[in-house]
Amino acid sequence: MREIKYIWLLVLLVLAGCTSDEVGPERKDTPIQIVGYVPSYMDPPTPFRGRNYSHLSPVTCQLSTANSLTRTEWTPPEGYSLYTGNENGTTALGAFFTSGTESDKRRIYYHTVENKWYIEGESPSGSKYLYGYIPYNAADVTIAPNGIDYSNGATLTFNNMKSVMTTDACVIVGAKEGANANTTPEGLQPGKFYTNLTANNNHLYLLCEHLYSKLEFCFRVGAEYAALRTIKLRKVELIGYTYTLDNLSDKTPMKEKGSLTVTLTANDQGISPLGEDVILFTPNESSAVMPPILLFEGEEALPSDTYTSETAYVPYFNLSGSGKVLYILRTTYDVYDTKGNLIRKGCVAENQIVPKERFSKNQLQRGYKYTLQLTVVPTYLYVLSEPDLDNPTVTLE
């Protein structure tokens, strides 16, 4: 089983609550401060097609933004970096505060007008088993206890989850309250979900794991071609299909949404409550066909000495029989000459990505980053005729 890595999240709950004068006469939510730390996506165990991988460099950050805690002493463990999805309030958290067989679902969000984080409703203080996920709008999530109550763990069902996402999706695998922002509380480990928030222990630490794998598409222009033409990227889209019997031509458009079932087993051994690494995504057959997923739209001149990248997140599909998945990356770009004149507008290139052929396994593994490098070159590299210069192709290395 692969090494388990986690996202660290620190939530400061202001348990004393707030009066109507502090946040407005209608608001009854509890103000909080939140900051998250995330590990690098891991490299696959076996490189594919001779490609080399590099980890995302871990960064230790001292935060001073309005919606974050400022760190002076406490730093995340080695290998963790700032979880930027929360830095600007773009990602809300979904949290289930449970007791016995009862669950209380809350949304933790950032109020952009007031520049404050809030947890919906009154403060969830006292003895609770905490389960949850990121982001809040990833799916319609329901929860049920494992066994007689939530002390044994929980099963989270992610309904109407997207087959391809443009943001990371994670599940909480451990939680513990603490007394301050600079010391990791004793007992924080995967598999433990018990929390007891009080006035003196009003910091909440969370451990999370990725649910999807990360696809990173890196673009550049071939060095020789860059001296003759400028390529400006206009749009990048990812299109999904399923196919059977190893017949790529007999492919069916991917369903837009599906479901994930995540079973969390509570334990005191510090091992992952997820058990097996594979979490299956089952397409919803009644769902609409997935439209092209927009990864980038704008105008960006591609470099020749480095790469510019776009990112998508995809699950491990649960397909019947010999069902498999494939993706088509559609790139739209403009071609300019050395004087900056637009030569060709709206050129479209499509690259087919078949996990069974390109990667070490039939499908992509969650928690891993797969980097695919694409280079814009003329159709005939050594015969640079003028028409060919103006109509290059995108080559998947």
FENCORCOR-V246581 format. One record per pair of residues at least 24 apart in sequence whose ideal C-beta (glycine too) atoms are under 7 Angstrom apart, sorted by the first residue. I is the first residue (numbers start at 0). GAP is how many residues later the second one is. If there is no record, write none. Layout:
i = {I	I}
gap = {GAP	GAP}
This chain:
i = {0	1	1	3	3	4	4	4	5	5	5	5	5	5	6	6	6	6	6	6	6	6	7	7	7	7	7	7	8	8	8	8	9	9	9	9	9	10	10	10	11	11	11	11	12	12	12	12	12	13	14	14	14	14	14	15	16	16	22	27	27	28	28	28	28	29	29	29	29	30	30	30	31	31	31	31	32	32	32	33	33	33	34	34	34	34	35	35	36	36	36	36	36	37	37	37	38	38	39	40	40	40	40	40	41	41	42	42	43	43	43	43	43	44	45	47	47	47	48	50	52	65	66	66	66	68	72	73	73	73	84	84	90	90	90	91	91	92	92	92	93	93	93	93	94	94	95	95	95	96	96	96	97	97	97	97	98	98	99	100	100	102	106	123	124	124	125	125	126	127	128	128	129	129	129	129	130	130	130	130	131	132	132	132	133	133	133	134	137	145	145	150	151	152	152	152	152	153	154	154	155	156	156	157	157	158	159	160	160	160	160	161	161	162	162	162	162	162	162	162	162	163	163	163	163	163	163	164	164	165	165	165	167	167	168	168	168	169	169	169	169	170	170	170	170	171	171	171	172	172	172	172	172	172	172	173	174	174	174	175	176	176	176	177	177	178	188	189	189	189	189	190	190	190	190	190	190	190	191	192	208	208	209	209	210	210	210	210	211	211	211	211	212	212	212	212	212	212	212	212	213	213	213	213	214	214	214	214	215	215	215	215	215	216	216	216	216	216	217	217	217	217	217	217	218	218	218	218	219	219	219	219	219	219	220	220	220	221	221	221	221	222	224	224	224	224	225	227	227	228	228	228	228	229	229	230	230	230	230	231	231	231	231	231	231	232	232	232	232	233	233	233	233	234	234	234	235	235	235	235	236	236	236	236	236	237	237	237	237	237	237	238	238	238	238	239	239	239	240	241	241	241	241	242	242	243	243	243	244	247	247	250	252	252	253	254	254	254	254	254	254	255	255	255	255	256	256	257	257	257	257	258	259	276	276	277	278	278	279	279	280	280	280	280	281	282	291	301	306	313	315	315	315	315	316	323	323	324	324	325	325	325	326	327	328	330	334	342	343	343	346	348	348	350	350	371	372}
gap = {276	40	275	186	268	34	37	74	33	167	184	201	202	203	29	30	31	32	76	163	200	201	28	29	68	72	197	199	25	27	197	199	25	59	171	193	195	97	193	195	57	169	190	191	106	110	184	189	191	188	108	110	182	184	187	183	105	106	91	93	94	89	90	91	92	88	89	92	93	85	86	87	76	85	86	87	35	36	84	52	74	83	28	33	34	51	47	50	39	43	44	45	46	42	43	45	40	41	39	169	173	326	327	328	325	326	325	326	315	316	321	324	326	315	314	310	311	312	309	320	318	49	43	48	50	112	109	107	108	109	82	83	43	44	76	43	44	39	41	43	38	39	42	47	35	37	35	36	47	27	31	33	30	31	33	52	28	29	49	44	48	40	29	73	72	73	70	71	69	67	64	65	42	45	63	65	25	41	62	133	40	37	38	39	35	36	74	32	31	117	119	115	114	111	112	113	120	110	106	108	106	102	104	101	102	100	97	96	97	98	99	94	95	77	91	92	93	94	95	120	127	74	76	126	129	148	150	47	148	127	129	146	42	145	42	43	144	38	39	40	41	37	38	40	91	34	35	36	34	35	36	91	99	100	101	33	29	30	31	29	24	26	27	25	27	24	81	80	81	82	83	75	76	77	78	79	80	82	76	73	65	158	156	157	49	68	104	155	101	102	103	154	100	101	151	152	153	154	155	157	97	99	155	156	96	97	99	155	93	95	153	154	155	92	93	112	155	157	89	91	153	154	155	156	83	88	89	155	82	83	84	86	87	155	81	83	155	82	153	154	155	81	151	152	153	167	78	110	161	106	107	108	160	71	106	71	102	104	145	67	68	69	101	102	104	63	67	69	100	65	98	99	100	61	62	97	59	60	74	95	55	56	57	58	93	54	55	57	74	89	91	53	88	89	91	50	85	87	85	77	81	82	83	81	83	77	78	79	77	78	106	75	36	37	36	28	29	30	32	34	35	31	32	33	34	27	30	24	25	26	29	25	55	88	89	38	37	87	36	38	34	35	36	37	36	34	38	74	66	50	47	48	49	50	46	32	38	30	38	26	27	28	26	24	24	63	55	47	46	47	44	44	45	43	45	24	24}
